Amino acid sequence: MAVPEENFFGDTPNWRSQQMIALWRRFTLDQRAEKLAQLFDAGRELMIAGIKLREPGIPEIIARTRLSQLLQESYKRKT
């Protein structure tokens, strides 16, 4: 019986994870950096959208300030 390869993406089928890893390996360093920046930006926008859902009508600048505060609190707990 074959031993399954490690799946780094727990919410993705193993065969798809292997495709994603193969694709990632073909990227240049610049492409990897660009993809990581895009993922970071997408995560930030998702967190801001969550803040706006919890506080309807909140101005953009206040939502971004709240996000900054949440991140700072999170970093403090980790250190």
Secondary structure, DSSP 8 states (H G I E B T S, - for coil): -------S-TTS-HHHHHHHHHHHHHS-HHHHHHHHHHHHHHHHHHHHHHHHHHSTT--HHHHHHHHHHHHHHHHHHH-
